[in-house]
């Protein structure tokens, strides 16, 4: 892909067939986040969250990378005002991460090239990750004397364990796609040329599924780390009962009995 001209919007959004594609679009700086980009991303995510027709969200990046983190050039240019610039980016960034986590629709990160800093935090927060074989992963923050944001310190130890999370964060070493798969940072690795096709295949499969049930699954799994066994059993009971009252549950049961594929509506 070629670099987008400076007049291009920093975030691209399109919705079709129940799939919302949100793409970072600052390829000349590897999609690094500045104030205008994060506000545009927040607006896109908020719009998708309010759309009942969206059943899957796909996050990706234009150009040579998924997302190379915060715009370090912007931090440098701000000089003594860098702290305020960081605040102006991180506050809407964190609100957006909470919105993504609260969506019933599954979130897929389709990553390639640099997946660094905030880019890795975003990928870790996604429900599923499809990685091109050219993807490179690094926490990166300590390389500029910073600490992680975007829920990176929440997600990483839950994915790889505390000891490995310490190593990846303190040292900020680069991990290739094969190692990312071994560590569980991604769900699958595909040839770079196949990434878009494989992401679309997964997105369409999820878009045809029981979206409300997916949302309850997401909540149950994410909340389980903070629950006792008794609390989790109660949460499972409530979620199953809520699911049992949906049209998708009735359709799923009928399809099972009738030995046919279900036709879920996402509600």
C-alpha positions in Angstrom: 0.0 0.0 0.0 1.1 3.6 -0.6 1.3 6.2 2.0 -1.9 8.2 2.5 -1.8 12.0 1.8 -1.9 14.2 4.8 -5.4 15.2 3.9 -6.7 11.7 4.5 -8.7 11.0 7.6 -6.6 9.3 10.3 -9.3 6.7 10.9 -11.3 4.9 8.2 -14.6 3.2 9.0 -16.9 1.1 6.9 -19.7 -1.2 7.9 -21.2 -3.9 5.7 -22.9 -7.3 6.3 -22.7 -6.8 10.1 -19.0 -6.3 10.1 -17.4 -3.0 11.1 -13.9 -2.3 9.8 -12.0 0.4 11.7 -8.6 1.1 10.1 -5.8 3.3 11.4 -4.8 5.5 8.5 -1.5 7.3 9.2 0.8 5.0 7.3 3.6 7.6 6.9 4.2 7.3 10.7 3.2 3.6 11.0 -0.2 4.7 12.2 1.2 6.3 15.4 -1.4 7.9 17.7 -1.6 11.7 18.1 -4.5 13.7 19.5 -6.6 13.9 16.3 -6.1 10.2 15.5 -7.2 9.1 19.0 -10.3 11.3 18.9 -11.2 10.0 15.4 -10.8 6.5 16.7 -12.9 7.1 19.7 -15.6 8.6 17.5 -15.5 5.5 15.2 -15.7 3.1 18.0 -18.5 5.0 19.7 -20.5 5.0 16.4 -20.0 1.2 16.0 -20.9 0.6 19.7 -24.3 2.4 19.1 -25.1 0.4 16.0 -27.2 -2.6 16.8 -26.5 -4.0 13.3 -22.8 -4.5 14.0 -22.0 -8.1 14.9 -18.2 -8.1 14.6 -15.6 -5.3 14.8 -12.3 -5.6 12.8 -9.3 -3.4 13.8 -6.5 -3.1 11.3 -3.9 -0.6 10.0 -3.1 0.9 6.6 0.4 0.8 5.1 3.3 -1.2 6.5 2.1 -1.6 10.1 -0.9 -2.2 12.3 -0.1 0.4 14.9 3.4 1.6 16.2 2.1 3.1 19.4 2.1 6.8 20.4 3.4 9.5 18.1 6.9 9.9 19.6 7.6 12.8 17.1 4.6 14.6 18.5 5.8 14.1 22.1 9.2 15.5 21.1 7.8 18.5 19.4 5.7 19.3 22.4 8.8 19.8 24.5 7.8 20.9 28.0 4.2 20.4 27.1 4.6 16.6 26.4 2.8 15.6 29.6 -0.3 17.5 28.5 -0.1 15.9 25.0 0.1 12.5 26.6 -3.0 13.3 28.8 -4.9 14.5 25.7 -4.2 11.1 24.0 -4.4 8.7 26.9 -7.8 9.9 28.3 -9.9 9.3 25.2 -7.7 6.2 24.4 -8.7 4.6 27.7 -12.4 5.5 27.3 -12.3 3.8 23.9 -10.7 0.7 25.3 -13.6 0.4 27.8 -16.1 0.8 25.1 -14.5 -2.0 23.0 -14.4 -4.3 26.0 -18.1 -3.7 26.7 -19.3 -4.5 23.2 -21.2 -7.7 22.7 -19.8 -8.0 19.2 -16.4 -9.8 19.1 -13.4 -7.7 18.3 -10.8 -9.0 15.9 -7.4 -7.4 15.6 -5.9 -8.0 12.1 -2.3 -7.2 12.5 0.9 -6.9 10.4 4.2 -5.1 10.5 4.8 -3.1 13.7 2.5 -4.0 16.6 4.2 -1.8 19.2 3.4 0.0 22.4 -0.2 1.1 22.3 -0.6 -1.1 19.2 0.2 -4.2 21.3 -2.1 -3.0 24.0 -4.9 -2.8 21.5 -4.1 -6.2 20.0 -4.0 -7.8 23.5 -7.4 -6.2 24.3 -9.1 -7.7 21.2 -11.0 -10.9 21.6 -9.1 -12.6 18.7 -6.0 -11.7 16.8 -5.1 -12.7 13.2 -1.4 -12.0 12.6 0.5 -11.8 9.3 3.8 -13.7 9.4 5.6 -10.4 9.0 4.2 -9.0 12.3 6.6 -7.8 15.0 5.5 -7.3 18.5 7.0 -5.2 21.3 5.8 -3.4 24.4 8.3 -0.7 23.5 7.3 1.7 26.3 10.5 1.5 28.4 12.5 2.4 25.3 11.3 5.9 25.7 11.2 5.9 29.5 7.5 5.4 29.7 5.1 2.9 31.2 2.3 1.0 29.3 -1.2 2.3 28.7 -4.3 1.1 26.9 -4.8 -1.9 29.3 -1.5 -3.5 28.4 -0.6 -4.2 32.0 -4.0 -5.7 32.5 -4.1 -7.9 29.5 -0.4 -9.1 29.1 0.0 -11.0 32.4 -3.4 -12.6 31.9 -2.2 -13.9 28.5 1.4 -14.9 29.1 1.7 -15.0 32.9 3.4 -12.5 35.3 7.0 -13.6 34.8 6.9 -13.4 31.0 4.9 -10.2 31.1 7.7 -8.6 33.3 10.3 -9.7 30.7 8.4 -8.4 27.7 7.6 -5.1 29.4 10.9 -4.4 31.1 13.1 -5.4 28.2 10.8 -4.4 25.4 12.4 -7.0 23.1 10.8 -7.6 19.7 8.9 -10.9 19.3 8.2 -12.3 15.8 4.9 -13.8 14.7 5.9 -17.4 15.4 6.9 -16.6 19.0 3.8 -14.5 19.5 1.7 -17.5 18.5 3.6 -19.7 20.9 3.1 -17.2 23.8 -0.6 -16.8 23.0 -0.4 -13.2 22.0 -2.2 -14.1 18.8 -4.6 -16.8 17.7 -3.3 -17.6 14.3 -0.5 -16.6 11.9 -1.0 -16.5 8.2 1.0 -15.4 5.2 0.9 -11.6 4.8 -0.8 -11.9 1.5 -3.6 -14.0 3.1 -4.2 -11.8 6.2 -7.2 -9.8 4.8 -8.9 -12.9 3.4 -8.4 -15.0 6.6 -9.6 -12.1 8.7 -12.7 -11.7 6.6 -13.4 -15.4 6.8 -13.3 -15.3 10.6 -15.3 -12.1 10.8 -18.1 -13.6 8.6 -18.2 -16.7 10.7 -18.6 -14.6 13.9 -21.1 -12.3 12.2 -23.3 -15.3 11.6 -23.2 -16.3 15.2 -25.3 -15.5 18.4 -24.0 -12.0 19.1 -25.7 -11.6 22.4 -24.3 -14.9 23.7 -20.9 -13.8 22.5 -21.2 -10.7 24.6 -22.0 -12.7 27.7 -19.1 -15.1 27.0 -16.8 -12.1 26.8 -18.0 -10.7 30.0 -17.8 -14.0 31.8 -14.3 -14.8 30.8 -12.9 -11.3 31.4 -14.6 -11.0 34.8 -13.6 -14.5 36.0 -10.2 -13.3 37.2 -11.8 -11.1 39.8 -14.4 -13.7 41.0 -14.4 -16.5 43.5 -15.7 -19.8 42.2 -19.1 -19.2 43.9 -19.3 -15.7 42.3 -18.4 -17.1 38.9 -21.0 -19.9 39.1 -23.6 -17.3 39.9 -22.5 -15.2 37.0 -22.7 -18.2 34.7 -26.2 -19.0 35.9 -27.4 -15.5 35.3 -25.8 -15.4 31.9 -27.3 -18.8 30.8 -30.8 -17.8 32.0 -30.5 -14.5 30.1 -29.4 -16.4 27.0 -32.2 -18.9 27.3 -34.7 -16.0 26.8 -33.3 -14.9 23.5 -34.5 -15.6 19.9 -31.0 -17.0 19.1 -31.3 -19.6 21.9 -34.7 -20.7 20.6 -33.3 -20.9 17.0 -30.1 -22.8 18.2 -32.1 -25.4 20.1 -34.6 -25.8 17.2 -31.7 -26.2 14.7 -30.0 -28.8 16.9 -33.2 -30.9 17.2 -33.9 -30.5 13.5 -30.3 -31.3 12.5 -29.8 -28.2 10.4 -27.5 -25.2 10.6 -28.8 -22.4 12.9 -29.8 -19.0 11.5 -28.8 -16.6 14.3 -30.0 -13.0 14.3 -27.6 -11.8 16.9 -30.4 -11.3 19.5 
